[in-house]
Amino acid sequence: MDSWDSRDSGSHWGQLEDKPKLEHIRIGEVELRAGDRVRLRPLRGADIFDIALAGKVATIESIMQDYEDKVYLAVTVDDDPGREFGMDKQPGHRFFFSPFEVEPLDESERGE
């Protein structure tokens, strides 16, 4: 599996190390990859840290899957002064959100 689609919630069991890395995911009609920018929209019941990040623009650093095939986006927040620590995978500057907690930016916001 090298992609994920929010319309397909089926899962495949197996060892994490046996899984190919996800290169992209699809949210609605938008395909997202590492390097793409999104707006963070934490779901109800999010912790206080996620709530503090609500509405912030972030860059997807990687797309990951856990042992239960749940997909997560590892992101760094664009206006974080310690963003380079997040890009080095350091805690406190790298955050994990489900694909349902991000909003793809429209073309005018992407900065492409």
C-alpha positions in Angstrom: 0.0 0.0 0.0 1.6 3.2 -1.0 -1.4 5.5 -0.6 -4.3 6.1 1.7 -7.7 7.4 0.8 -10.1 8.8 3.5 -13.0 7.0 1.7 -11.3 3.6 2.3 -11.1 2.8 6.0 -10.3 -0.9 5.5 -7.1 -2.2 7.3 -4.4 -4.7 6.6 -2.7 -6.4 9.6 1.0 -7.1 9.6 4.2 -6.0 11.1 5.0 -2.3 10.9 8.4 -2.9 9.5 6.9 -4.9 6.6 4.7 -2.0 5.5 5.8 0.1 2.6 6.1 3.8 3.5 3.1 5.9 2.5 4.1 8.3 -0.2 0.7 10.1 -0.3 -2.8 10.3 1.0 -6.0 11.5 -0.5 -8.4 13.8 1.4 -11.5 14.4 -0.7 -10.2 15.4 -4.1 -6.8 16.5 -2.8 -3.7 14.4 -2.8 -1.2 15.2 0.0 2.5 14.3 0.2 5.4 15.2 2.5 6.2 18.9 2.0 2.6 19.9 1.4 1.1 22.6 3.7 -2.2 22.1 5.6 -4.3 23.9 8.2 -4.7 22.0 11.6 -8.2 21.3 12.6 -8.1 19.1 15.8 -11.3 17.0 16.4 -13.4 17.3 19.5 -11.8 15.8 22.5 -8.3 16.9 21.5 -5.8 17.6 24.2 -4.9 21.2 25.2 -1.8 21.2 23.0 -3.7 20.2 19.9 -6.3 22.9 20.7 -3.5 25.5 20.9 -2.5 24.5 17.4 -6.0 24.8 15.9 -6.0 26.9 12.8 -2.2 27.0 12.4 -0.6 26.2 9.1 1.8 23.3 9.1 4.0 21.4 6.7 3.7 17.6 6.4 7.1 16.1 7.2 6.0 12.4 6.8 3.0 10.1 6.5 3.1 7.2 9.0 1.1 4.1 9.9 0.9 2.4 13.3 0.5 -1.4 14.0 -3.3 -1.0 13.6 -3.0 0.7 10.2 -4.1 4.0 11.5 -2.6 6.8 9.4 -0.9 9.9 11.0 0.6 13.0 9.5 3.8 14.1 11.2 3.8 17.9 10.9 5.8 21.0 11.8 4.0 24.2 12.5 5.1 26.9 10.0 5.4 29.7 12.5 7.2 27.7 15.2 10.5 29.4 15.9 12.0 26.0 16.7 10.6 24.4 13.5 14.1 23.1 12.5 14.0 20.8 15.6 10.8 19.3 14.3 12.3 18.7 11.0 15.1 16.8 12.9 12.3 14.7 14.5 12.9 16.3 17.9 10.0 16.2 20.4 8.1 19.3 21.2 8.3 20.7 17.6 6.9 17.7 15.7 3.2 16.9 16.0 1.0 14.1 14.9 -2.5 14.5 13.5 -4.9 12.1 11.8 -5.8 12.9 8.1 -9.3 13.9 9.5 -7.7 16.7 11.5 -6.1 18.6 8.7 -7.5 20.8 6.0 -5.6 21.0 2.7 -4.8 24.5 1.8 -6.3 25.9 -1.4 -3.9 26.8 -4.2 -3.6 30.5 -3.2 -2.5 29.5 0.4 0.0 26.8 -0.6 2.7 29.2 -1.6 3.6 27.1 -4.7 
